[in-house]
């Protein structure tokens, strides 16, 4: 089992930046990918981006491509989501997620990001 704890959410003006962190603990030896998802009120949870743990390769949703950057620190078992040029529509609860090989996504508790227009 992997446990995830997010931090770094908050209130920011449109055009501003925030960085989210996700500290993972537990069984990390077979980690495949870690990622970020978000859920706005009344909407389904949607994919934001993920990073392959071994290679560091990333993939992003079209809506955040070029504005958001995912990185990881393997030594600290931590993944980051750098969010720049934030828009009002980026307002959501952001969830960190981890997917070991052969397993489904495991979720963190979520952190609120609110972008004021």
N, C-alpha and C positions, 0 to 999 in steps of 0.2 A: 504494500500500500504506500501511496505517496500523499503527503499532506502539503497543502499550498496555503500561503498567507500573503495576501496582496496588501500593498500600501501605496500612498502617494496621490490618492484621489483628492478632489476638492473643487473649488469654484475658480473659474478663470474667465477672463474676457475673451471675446472672439478675436482671433488673431494671435492669441497667446500660446504658451506651451505648458505642458505638464509631463512629468515622467512617473510612470507607475513601475513598481517593483513587485516581484513575486518570488518569495523564498520557498524553496522546496525542501522537504525532508522525507526520510523514509527510504524506500527501495528505489534508488536512483541508478542502479547498475545496468538496468536494461531500458533506460529512457530512450525513446525514439524521437518524439517531438514535444515541444512545449509551445503553447500559443495563447492568444488572447481572443476573447469573444466579448460581445456587448449586447445589452438588451435595454431598449428604450421602452417607456411605458406604453402598453398596448401593442407592442411589437414582439415578434419572436426573437429568440437569441440568434445573433448573426456572427459569422466569422469575421475577424479583424485581420489576423495574420498568425503565422507560426514560424518556428525556427527548428531546424533539425539539430538535435543535440550534439551529435558527433561532428558534423561538418560545418555547422553554422549557417547553412543556406536558409534563405527566408522566402516567404511567399505572403502576399498581401491581397486583401480585398481591393477591388478597383476604387472603392470610395475613399480609401485612405492611402493608396499608393502615392508615394512622393511626399507625403506629409508625416507619416508614422514610420518609426524604425524600431525593429525588435532586435535586441542583442542579448547575449548571455555571458555569464561568468561561471564557467564550469567548476572552478575551485570553490565558489561560494554557493553553488547550486541555485543560482538566482537568474531570473530572466527579467528583462526590462522592456518597457514600451515607452519610447520617446514620442510624444505627440506634439507636433508643431503646426502652426497655422490652423489652430482649432476653429471649428465652425459650430454654430448653434446646434446643428443636427448631429454633432458628435456627442451630445448630452446623452448619457446612458449609465447603467451599471456595467462596469467592466469586470470580466471574469478571467482569471488566469486558469489555464488548463494544462494538463500533462497527459501524454499518451505513451505508456511503455509499449515495447514490442509485444504484439499479440493481445493487447488489451484495449479497452475503450478509454475515452477521455475521462479524467478525474478533474473535478472542479474545485476552485477556491470559493471563498465566501462572497467575493465581489467587493468592489469599491466604487463609490459614486463619483462620476465626473459630470460637472455641470458647467456649461459654457453659456455665458450671458451675451446677448446680442447687443 
